[in-house]
Amino acid sequence: MGHGFAQPTTYARLSKGERYRLADHPRGFTFRKGGPRDPLAASPDAEDAVLRASEFDHAAAWADYARPAYGDLPEAVREAFALVDAREGLAQDCTLAVPIPEDLRPVLDALTTRELAEGAAVLHAVEHWQPSDAGQLRVGNRTGAGWKFANLADQVLAERLGLRSRFTREAYSGHSLRVVDGQLRAGYGGTRSHPDGEFWTWRELGLADGPEAVERARACAGPVRLESWEATAERVRAELVGREDSAALRGVLDPLQAMAPQGYRRASCPTCGGDPVFRSWTDHATDCPQGQRLRREDRIRKVRELAEVQVDALPEDIPVRGNVLASGDEDEDRAAEDAVLAALEDGEPWAWAVLRVRVRVQDWTAEAFLGGVSYWGPDADADVRRDLVPDLVHEACGELVDRMVDGEAFLRDLRL
């Protein structure tokens, strides 16, 4: 949803180096220009301290709310999602909307407004909270299928409910009402002439499941003062979310409130008292090991962004025989060795090689090596770069940082 400089991701970058995923904060937030750098934070000592994205337990939210809510979805919704999941080539256009394929349009049109809204909200949560070790409970086979379903459903819902599409641009000032991930999202912004100054805020109010919900949500278009708008939005949200019978669905629609009694609160670093959940070394004391580790990782990331990377396949001195496989089956081991030797005879550079990664930043260079690399075929080079090179680049950049950290050039030229 375009809002000029007031786009939510822009505000996330205004914070002190932390990165927020707005899916973790479906209740929304308010940002005042010139106000605190961290729009989501309260005092760490306050009783109502705000739960932050880096503290949100995605795996617990998925297991407790999203996955059960998916199981409760009507069969027609899950069948429609399966079609989206199996579909190749679904991609966003320049407006960030996923164009609805002609053969999927009748499938989406056949779903009720309630089914579309609930499916979009649940599948969006499933997509963003699903842990990598979900195993047999995993939902979907193709990464991104959940948010793509929500993207398609939002377009159909906006048409049915007579609302502007979330993918059309609008000024950040004034009131707005859109369908975002199956929920009604009310927005409000003020310019410098507004009594409360320049600000932008949004709240997700509940499922966009029909005209009645839209009518309730339009109450947010009345208040002028920001405080009154926020109170109205919270009241409407309590009404719309509170009408849901399913505890799992209520948890999807408002996970922070649902999880608050479980004690997901801000913690302190046991060494220095800083905040350990942020990946920012500035939240720790200078001599804190945790802070020093985070600072090194931050420098590695910045060096990686500046580095030129060279990847080479060097001859491997270790013999192929006896070193390719150790399965315990001599015949299987020998077959694997024969395959490597045959690939070498065919001139495959990665069939049996030492991988060397060299990184360069200005006049600084570092190298990392990995022996016993064995890949061949038309995709061998791409597979090596995908599977092995990133870790070696990180290792080499770490060596570079460790050698540069005491030199003036590190701070002066790279400003790290």
N, C-alpha and C positions, 0 to 999 in steps of 0.2 A: 504494500500500500504506500504510494508515494506521498511524501509530506515535505518535499524540499529538504532543508537542513534538519527538519524535525523528524526525519525518519528514525524509527526506534534504533536501528543498528548504528546510526550516527551517534546517538546518545550513549550507546554502549562504549564507543571509542572515546568518549569524553571522560570516562572514568579513569582511575589511576592505574591503568595497565591491565585491569582485570577484563575478562571477556564473559559477557552474559549471553545465555541462550534464552530468548524470550519465551520459549515453550515451557521453561521452568517457572515462569511467572505469569500464569494465565489471568491473574487478577489485574494485571496492568501496573502502571506506575505513573508518577507525575514528575516532570522535569521543569524546573524554573531556570531560565537563562540567568547566569550570574550566581546561581545558588550552589549548593554542595556539588562537588565533582562526582560523587557517587549517589545517583538518584534513588538507589534501592536500599541504601544503608541507613540504619538507625544507630544510635549509640550502642556499642557492644555491651554496655552495662544496663541498658534499658530493659524493662520487663517485656516490652513489645518489640524487641530486636527483630529485624526483618531477616527471614531466611534467604540466603543468597544462592545463586545458581550453583556455585561450586560446592555448596553443602547439601544440595538436593540429592536424595538417595534415589537415583533413577531405577535401580534394580528393584528396590522395595516398592516403589510406586507402580512399576510394571507388574510385579507379582501380585500386589494387593488390589490394584484397581484396573489397570489397562487390560491385562490378560483376561481376568474374569469378565470385564465388560465386553471384550471381543467375543467371548463364548456366549454371551447373552444376545448378541446381535441377531436379527432375523436372518434366516437362511438366504433370502434374496440379496441382502447386503453382502454377505460373505461370498456369494456366487459372483456378484458384480466386482467385488474386490479381486477375486481370483482371476477374472478376465483382465483387469488392470495389471495385476502382478505378472501375468503371462505375456503381456503386450510389450514388444520391443519398440524402441524409437520414440516413446513418449518423452517429450522435452519441452521446456518452457520457451516461449517466444520472447520478444524484446520487452513485453509488458510484465513478464514473469508468470503469465497464464499458460497452462498446458492446453493447447487447442484440442477440443473434444472430437475424437475420431467419429466419422459418420456411423460406423457399426456399433460404437459404444453409446451413442446418444439415446437410442431407444431403450437400452438397458437402464440408463440413469433416469430417463423419463418415467420408466415403469415403477420406480421406487417412490414411496410416499415422501412427503416433505419431512416428516419425522424420521423416517429411515435414512434419508440422505444426511440430515443434520447429525443424528446420533452416529452414523457410520463415519462421517468425516471427523468428528471430535475424537472418537475412540481410536480410529486407525492412525490419526495424527499422533496421538499419545503413544500408541503401540510402537510406531516407527521411531519416535525420539527417545523412548525410555527402554526399549528392548535391549537386554544385556547380550554380550557376545556369547555367553555360555547358556543361552536359553534352551538349547538342546531340542528335544522332541516337542517342546511347547512353543517353539519359535513360530511366529506368524509371518507368512510370506517368504518367497524365495528370492525376490529381486530387491536389492536395496533401493529405497526411494518409493516403493509402491504405495506405502501408506500415505505419504504427503501428496503424492500425485492423485490418489483417489480423493483426498480432501480438496485439492486444488480444483478438480473437475466438479465435485459436488458443490463447492462454493459458487461456481458459475451458474449452475442450474438453480440453486437456492436463491441467488440474487435475482434471477429472472422471474422466478415464481412469486417472490415476496415484493417485487417492485423496488428493489434497492439498487443503488449504484454498485457496480462490480468493484471488488477490492483491488482490481488490477488497473483501475483508471486513476489518473493523478488528480489531486485536489490540493487546494491551499491548506496550510496547517492551521489557519485561524478559523474560528467558528466551530459549529457542531457538525458531526458526521456520524453515520450509522452504516456499517458494512457487515458482511458475513465473512468471517475468518475462521477456517478450520471447523466449520459447522456451528460456530457460535456467533451471536450478535455482538459486535464490538462497537462500542460508543467511543467517539473521540471528541476532544475539545481543545481548542488552542486559542491563545490570546496574543495580540501584538502589543507594542509598547504603549498604545493608547488605552489598553484594557485596564480596569481598576486594579487588577492583580498583577499587572505587568506582563512580560512576555513569558509564555509557558506553552507546553503541549502535554496532553495526558490522554490515556485511553484505559478502558476497562472492558473486559469480556464479561457479558452479562448472563449468558446461558444459551441453551440450544435455540437455533433459528428454526424452530419446528412449526411455524405457522403465523398467521396474521395476529393472533392474540399476543404472542411473544413480541412481535414487532411493535404493536400498540403500546405494550408496557415499556419497551425500550425507548420509545419516543419521548417518554417523560424526561429523559436526560437532555433533551433539546431545550428545556425551559429555563433552568437556572442560568444566571449571568455570572455570579461570583463563583470562583473556583471551589471554595469550601462547600458551598451549597450543591454544586454539581457533583462533587465526590460523594457527598452524603446520599444524594439521589441515586447515583450509580450503584452504591453499595446496597441501598434498599431494594432496587430493582433486581440486582444480582441475587440477593437473599431470597426474593420471591421466586425467580425463575429456577435457580438451582435447588431451592428447597422443595419444589414440587416433585422432584424426581424421587421415585420409590427405591431405585437401586443404589445401594451404598457404593458399589463399584463405579457406577456412572457419576455419582456425586464426587467421588475421588478423582475421576478423570477431569471433571469440569473445574474442580477447585482443590488440586492436590496439596497446596501449601496449608490450607486450612485443615484438610483431612489428616495430614501427617503431623500437624503441630503438636497434638497430645503425645506423640511418640518421642518427643524430645530431640528433634533435629534442630539443634541450636548452635550458635557460634561457639567454637572452642578456642583455647589458647595454646600456643606452642609451649610445651613443657620446659623447654630450655630457656627461652627469653620472654615468654608471655605474649609474643606476637601472634598474628593470625595465620595458622598453618594451612588453611584451606585455599588461600589464594596462591596462585603461582606467581608471586611477586616478592622478590627479595627485599623490597623496601618495607615490607610489613614485619620484618624481623630486625633484631639488634645486629650491629655490624659483625660481632664475633660469634653469632649464632650459626652452628653447622648447617642447620636447615636453610637459613637464609643464604649462606655461602653457596650451598648446592644449587639453590634456585637462581642465584646470581650467575653462577657458571653456566647453567642451562640457558638462561636468558642471553648470555653473551654468545654461546654456541649457536643459538637460533639466529642471532643478528649476523654473526660471521657467515653462517650458511647462506643467508640472503645475499651477501656480498661476494661470495666465493665463486671462482671459476673451477669447475670440476672436470677432471680428465680421468677416463676409465680405460684401463689397458688389460689385455690378456697376456701374461708372461708364461714361458715354459715352466712346467712343474717337474722338479727334479725327482720327486718321490715316484717310484715305479708304480705302474698301474696294477700289476699282479700283487694281490694280497692287500690292496688298500682301497678298493672301490666299495666293497660291501662286506659286511660281517653278519650274515644272516644265520650262520650255523649250518647252512646247507652248502656243501662244496660245489655241487652242480649249479646251484643258483648264483653263487658268488662268481664262478667262472664264466657263466653266461653274461653276467653284468660286465665283467672285465673285457670279455670278447667284444661286447657292444661298444665299449669306450674305445678300444683299440681300432675297431672298424671305423668309428667316427673320426679318430685321429688320422687314419689313412685317407679318409675322404676330405681332409683339410679343414675340419671343423675347429676353429680357434678355441672354443670354450669346452671342448670335449674333455680335456684334462689340463687344467691351467691354474696359474696363480692369478687371482684378481688383485690388481693394484688400483687404488683410488688416490688421486693426487688433487689436493685443493690448494688454491692460490688466492691470496688477498693482498693486493699490492705486491710488495717484495717478500711477503711471508708465504712459505709453503710447508705443507705437511702431507705425509702419506700414510695409508693404512693398507694392510695386505690380508688376503684370505687364500689359503692353499686348498688343493683338492677339489677345485670347482669342476663340475662335470655337467655341462649342458650342450645339447646339439639340436639341430633342426632349424627351420626358417625363423623361429621366434626366440632362438637362444639368446641373442644379445638383449632383446627386450625383457626376457625373463630374468636375466642376470641383473639388469638395471632395476627391475621391480623388486626382486626377492633379496638381493644381497647388497646392492650399492648404497641404499639409504643408511644402513647401519654403519658401513665403513665411512661414509661421508661424515656422519655424526662423530665417529671415533677420531677421524682426522681433524675435524674442526675443534674437537675438544683438546687435542694435542696442540693445535695452533693457539687456542685461547690460553692454555697453560704456559706456553712459551712467550706469549705476547703480554700477558697480564701485568708484568712488572716493567714493561717498556713504555716510554712516553708516547711512542707512535700509536700504541693501542688506544689510548684515551684521546690523544690529540687528533689523529687522522680518522679514526673510525668512530670517535665520539661514543664509546661504549662504556 
